[in-house]
Amino acid sequence: MAGWAQAWQRRMTAMTRRAVKAAVSKTVKKAVKKTVRQAVKQAVKTTVRKAAPVRASGAGAWLPGVAMGPSGVRAYRLYRPPGLTASERLPLLVMLHGCGQSASALAASTRMNQLADRERCWVLYPEQDRLANPQGCWQWFESASGRADAEIALLLSAIEQVCLRHPIDADRVAVAGLSAGASMAMLMALKHPTRFQAVVMHSGIAPGLAASRASALSAMQGRRRAQALDKSALLPPLLVIQGAADPVVAPRNGGVAAQLWADAVGAVARTPRTVQRGKRYPMTVTDYMQSKRARVSLVEIAQLGHAWSGGAAGQAFSDAKGPDASRLLWAFVARQFKAVVRQRTDLARRAA
């Protein structure tokens, strides 16, 4: 394992240096090289170390990996469900953590690995590097500097990498996230709409509301004016989950994101309905329909703060009293995956 890590470190250090060589001046080159070495060393260390046990007993494998892109290298964890056969190609769910979280923490809070065992899918957890952002935030707000696009390219590289190396159905990929991860998930789907069959945003900010760190804070407080999204893009279906008592992301942001996406795809809101399951917090659900299909769904949850709804008790950014967001997520995503399978079947029948 040590030899493998050293080989990765040498290879990625060399490639990253070549990428930045033309862009940096002689006066800062020494400092950049030191930062690159530190970033690669930390990414490799994170990749090869033992992960915390975040899955249920007897479940699948918790696989380490490293992806490389314009913004450097990032570690990730890939969850493989048990009992996978060589000919079985399962869908992929990409999960992006929020600020102050890690891949393991998000997996533990959402219990997504246990869901993957039941529903049969792979789960990819990219992890932000603290050298890139001290709080561990995905930099969805850094559009003016280009950092957002660079991180999107890196995340796409991780997705393509796992799709090539493992029996994953590359046509059935969905992306979801919490907080900063939710904002990045929505931005990724906006910029690369054909790559994803669905996107889920839990407690996030819509694209276009921020272009820098300062404007991101204003957007989180609900004080930024939304701009219409490009209507020419074939955007994937969107599920928005937002806590009505969120002190970090103003609750109105959920409705703004849903409306922007609905306007872009030509979907119209149905009458909201209130749902409550047992003693969990009640939720108000609004579906935005286009051609008899729910293209956007907005779930607003009473009493929920800045936390994964229905998440594991005792975890940070997790509220066990809310409706199960992981189940809501999968029910939404699975409908889109089934549509892909139906389309394939129809094409095969026509070809026959």
Residue pairs with C-beta under 8 A, 6 or more apart in sequence:
1 48
4 48
5 44
5 45
5 47
5 48
8 40
8 44
8 47
8 66
9 40
9 41
9 44
12 40
12 43
12 44
12 66
12 68
12 73
13 36
13 37
13 40
15 68
16 36
16 39
16 40
16 68
16 72
16 73
17 33
17 36
19 70
20 32
20 36
21 29
24 32
35 131
36 72
38 131
39 72
39 73
39 129
39 131
39 132
40 72
40 73
42 129
42 130
42 131
43 66
43 72
43 73
43 74
43 75
43 129
44 66
44 75
46 64
46 75
46 127
47 64
47 65
47 66
47 75
48 64
51 62
51 64
51 77
51 104
52 104
52 108
54 62
54 104
54 107
54 108
54 113
55 62
55 79
55 107
55 113
55 114
55 117
56 113
56 114
56 117
58 82
59 81
59 82
59 113
59 114
59 117
60 79
60 80
60 81
60 82
60 84
60 113
60 116
60 117
61 79
61 80
62 77
62 78
62 79
62 113
63 77
63 78
63 79
63 80
64 75
64 76
64 77
64 78
65 75
65 76
65 77
65 78
65 158
65 161
65 162
66 73
66 74
66 75
66 76
67 73
67 74
67 76
67 126
67 154
67 155
67 157
67 158
67 161
68 154
68 157
69 150
69 151
69 153
69 154
69 155
69 156
69 157
70 149
70 150
70 153
70 154
71 132
71 147
71 150
71 151
71 153
71 154
72 129
72 132
72 154
73 129
74 126
74 127
74 128
74 129
74 154
74 158
75 103
75 127
75 129
76 103
76 124
76 125
76 126
76 127
76 158
76 162
77 103
77 104
77 107
77 124
77 125
77 127
78 122
78 123
78 124
78 125
78 162
78 166
79 107
79 112
79 113
79 116
79 122
79 123
79 124
79 125
80 122
80 166
81 90
81 116
81 117
81 120
81 121
81 122
82 117
84 90
84 167
86 167
87 167
88 167
89 167
89 168
89 169
90 120
90 121
90 122
90 167
90 168
90 169
91 121
91 122
91 168
91 169
91 172
91 173
91 174
91 337
92 121
92 122
92 123
92 124
92 159
92 162
92 163
92 168
92 169
92 170
92 172
92 173
92 174
93 112
93 116
93 121
93 122
93 123
93 124
93 173
93 174
93 175
93 176
93 333
94 123
94 124
94 126
94 155
94 159
94 173
94 174
94 175
94 176
94 185
95 103
95 106
95 107
95 110
95 112
95 123
95 124
95 125
95 176
95 177
95 181
96 106
96 126
96 138
96 155
96 175
96 176
96 177
96 178
96 180
96 181
96 182
96 184
96 185
97 103
97 105
97 106
97 125
97 127
97 128
97 136
97 138
97 177
97 178
97 181
98 106
98 137
98 177
98 178
98 179
98 180
98 181
98 182
98 203
98 317
99 133
99 135
99 136
99 137
99 179
99 180
100 135
100 136
100 316
100 317
101 109
101 136
101 178
101 181
101 316
101 317
102 127
102 136
103 125
103 126
103 127
104 125
105 315
105 316
105 317
106 112
106 125
106 178
106 181
107 113
107 123
107 125
108 312
108 315
109 308
109 311
109 312
109 315
109 316
109 317
109 318
110 178
110 308
110 311
110 312
110 325
110 326
111 311
111 312
111 326
112 123
112 326
113 123
115 326
115 327
115 330
116 122
116 123
119 330
119 334
122 162
122 166
122 168
124 158
124 159
124 162
126 154
126 155
126 158
128 136
128 137
128 138
130 136
132 139
132 151
133 139
137 180
138 151
138 177
138 180
138 181
138 183
138 184
139 147
139 148
139 151
139 180
139 184
140 148
140 180
140 183
140 184
140 187
140 205
140 207
140 210
140 216
141 148
141 183
141 205
141 210
141 211
141 212
141 213
141 215
141 216
141 219
142 148
142 211
142 212
142 213
143 149
143 210
143 211
144 211
144 212
145 212
148 184
148 187
149 191
151 184
152 184
152 187
152 188
152 191
152 192
155 184
155 188
156 188
156 192
156 195
159 173
159 195
162 168
163 170
163 173
171 197
171 340
172 197
172 337
172 340
172 341
173 195
173 196
173 197
174 196
174 197
174 198
174 199
174 200
174 236
174 333
174 336
174 337
175 185
175 188
175 189
175 196
175 198
175 199
175 200
176 182
176 185
176 199
176 200
176 201
176 202
176 329
176 333
177 183
177 184
177 185
177 200
177 201
177 202
177 204
178 202
178 203
178 204
178 308
178 317
179 202
179 203
179 204
179 248
179 249
179 306
179 317
180 204
181 204
182 200
182 201
182 202
182 203
182 204
182 205
183 201
183 204
183 205
183 206
183 207
185 199
185 200
185 201
185 204
186 199
186 201
186 204
186 206
186 207
186 238
186 257
187 207
188 195
188 196
188 199
189 195
189 196
189 199
189 235
189 236
189 238
190 207
190 229
190 230
190 233
190 235
193 233
193 234
193 235
193 236
194 234
196 236
197 236
197 237
197 333
197 336
197 337
197 339
197 340
198 236
198 237
198 238
198 239
198 332
198 333
198 336
198 337
199 236
199 237
199 238
199 239
200 238
200 239
200 240
200 241
200 329
200 332
200 333
201 238
201 239
201 240
201 241
201 254
201 257
202 241
202 242
202 308
202 309
202 325
202 329
203 241
203 242
203 243
203 246
203 248
203 249
203 254
203 306
203 307
204 249
204 253
204 257
205 216
205 219
205 220
205 249
205 253
205 257
206 226
206 253
206 256
206 257
206 260
206 261
207 229
208 226
208 227
208 229
208 260
209 215
209 219
209 224
209 226
209 253
209 256
210 216
210 218
210 219
210 224
215 224
218 224
219 253
220 248
220 249
220 250
220 253
221 250
222 250
222 251
222 252
222 253
222 256
226 256
226 259
226 260
228 260
228 263
228 264
229 235
229 260
229 261
229 263
229 264
230 264
231 263
231 264
231 265
231 266
233 264
235 261
235 264
235 265
235 295
236 336
237 293
237 294
237 295
237 296
237 297
237 332
237 335
237 336
238 257
238 258
238 261
238 295
238 296
238 297
239 296
239 297
239 299
239 328
239 329
239 332
239 333
240 254
240 257
240 258
240 261
240 296
240 297
240 298
240 299
241 254
241 299
241 301
241 309
241 325
241 328
241 329
242 249
242 251
242 253
242 254
242 255
242 298
242 299
242 300
242 301
243 251
243 300
243 301
243 303
243 304
243 305
243 306
243 307
243 309
243 319
243 322
244 251
244 300
244 301
244 302
244 303
244 304
245 251
245 302
245 303
245 304
245 305
246 304
246 305
246 306
247 305
247 306
248 305
248 306
249 306
251 300
254 298
254 300
255 298
255 300
258 286
258 288
258 296
258 297
258 298
259 269
261 267
261 288
261 295
261 296
262 268
262 269
262 288
262 295
262 296
265 290
265 295
265 296
266 290
267 288
267 289
267 290
267 294
267 295
267 296
268 288
268 289
268 290
269 286
269 287
269 288
269 289
270 286
270 287
270 288
270 289
272 284
272 285
272 286
273 284
273 285
273 286
274 282
274 283
274 284
274 285
275 282
275 283
275 284
275 285
275 323
276 282
276 283
277 323
279 321
280 310
280 321
280 322
280 323
280 324
281 301
281 302
281 303
281 304
281 309
281 321
281 322
281 323
282 301
282 302
283 299
283 300
283 301
283 302
283 323
284 299
284 300
284 302
285 297
285 298
285 299
285 300
286 297
286 298
286 300
287 294
287 296
287 297
287 298
288 294
288 295
288 296
288 297
288 298
289 295
297 332
299 323
299 328
301 309
301 322
301 323
303 321
303 322
304 319
304 322
305 319
306 317
307 317
307 318
307 319
307 322
308 317
308 318
308 319
308 322
308 325
308 326
309 319
309 322
309 323
309 324
309 325
309 328
310 319
310 320
310 321
310 322
310 323
310 324
310 325
310 326
310 327
311 317
311 318
311 319
311 320
311 322
311 325
311 326
312 318
312 320
313 320
